[in-house]
């Protein structure tokens, strides 16, 4: 079975996550995007990171986040969040997550996250096992951008 490389899900922007202008709060974007990615990898890859933490003592911690806010996400708006693994190493995952309007014609935000594989029992960075490396090899979808800024310009609509 061929695995999807770009995963997608829907979310609704909720009142408690908005600022006084009815825009999604800057910090809340990351929560929506990371939560979507967690749900997506569980649904599409049967990779439940919380079960892995409980049964094997391994998980991933966020090493870095880089986010660009392109257009505001508004109170009660339905959004599409898509994500993909853009690069992996023996102990890191580099993921791109994008938030769009409902019909994917307007980019709301883009997030690059680096996740570090971590052994919770030994409290240190840990290499991915063979099974995980095989999964990552099969789902990795690299992008043609050498920097975050270049990627933003690729995705943003060009002004005429």
N, C-alpha and C positions, 0 to 999 in steps of 0.2 A: 504494500500500500504506500502510495506517495504522500508524504506529509506536506501540508501547507507551509509555506515559508512566511507569508504575511498573514497575520491573524487579525481578526476584526470583531468588535463587540460594540454594543450600544450602552449609553448611560444618559441619565437625566440630571441636569444641574439642579441641585437642591438648595433651599433657602438658607440652611445653616452654614453652607459653604460659600455664601456670597457676601460681598462687601456692601456698604450703604448705597452704592450705585447700581445694585443688582447685577454686578459682574462677579464671575467666579473669582474668589480670592486667589492671589498669586500662589500661595503655598498649597492651596487645595488642588491646583492643576496636577501637581506631582502625585498627590494621593489618588486622584481619579485615574491617572495614567498608570501608576504602579499597580493599583488594584485591578485594573483591566488586564494588564499583562499577567498577573498571577492567575486570574480566572481563565484567561485564554490558554496558557500553557497547561493548566489542569484539564480543560475541556478538549483541546486539540492534540496534546501530546501525552495525556495521562500522567503528567508530572506534577504531583502534589507536593509542594515544597515543605508544607507543614508535616505531612506524614514522613517525608525523608528526615526532617529534623528530629521527630520523635523516635523513629525506628533505627536510623543509621547515625544520628548525631551530626549530620551535615546539612548545610544550607548555604545561602548566599547573603552577603551584606552589601549594602550600597557603598561603593568606593567613591564615586563622583556622580554628580548630576550637572548637566548643562541644559538650560531651558531657554527658549525664546517664546515670548508672548506675541503672537501676530495679530489676532483679532480677539475681542472679548467673547467669552462664553457667558451667556445670559441666564438669569434665573428661569428655571423650568424648561430650558431649551434641551431638546434631544440632540445628543452628539454621537459621533462615531469615533471610536478610538481604535487605531490599528497599530500593530507593532511587528518588529522583526529583529532577529538576531543578525547584526551586521558584521560581527567579528567575534572569534573566541580564541582563547589560549588554554594552556593546561590548567589554569586556575582563575580565569576571568571570562566574563561575558560582556559584550558591548552591544547594547540594545537601543534601537531607535523606536520611539513611540510618538505617534502623531494624533492630535485631536482635531476633528473636522466638524463642520456643520452636518446636519442630517443627510444631505444629498452629496456630501464630499466635494462641494464646489468651493468651499472657503476653509482654509487652514486656520485653526485657532491657535495652536501651539505645537511646538516640536521639542522633544526631550531626548537627550542622549544620556543614558545611564551606564555606568560600569559597575558590574556586580562581581564581587570577589567571593570565590568559593571558600567556605570556612568550615573547619571542624569545631563544632560546639563543645565537644568533650575535651579536646586538647587546647582549645582557645587559640587556634592559629590558622593561617592560610592553608588551604588543602588543595591538592590536585584532583581534578575530575577523574573518575574511574573510566575504564574503557567503554562501558555502556553509555555513559553520558557523552563522552567524546564522539562516539559514533552518532548519537542523536544530533549533537551540535553540528557535526559535519554535514548531516543530511538536511538540516533546516536553515543553515546559515545562508543569508541573502545579502551579500556585500552591496554597498552603495558606491556610486562613482563621485565621491567628494573627498577631498583631502583635508577639509576642515569643517567645523560646525558652521561657520559663516558662509562657506561655499554651499553647504547643504541647504541652509535657509534660503539663499538666493535661488537655488534650483527649485524649491517648492513654492516660494511666494510667487503670486501672479506678477508678471512684468507690467509696469505702467506704460501706457502707450502715449 
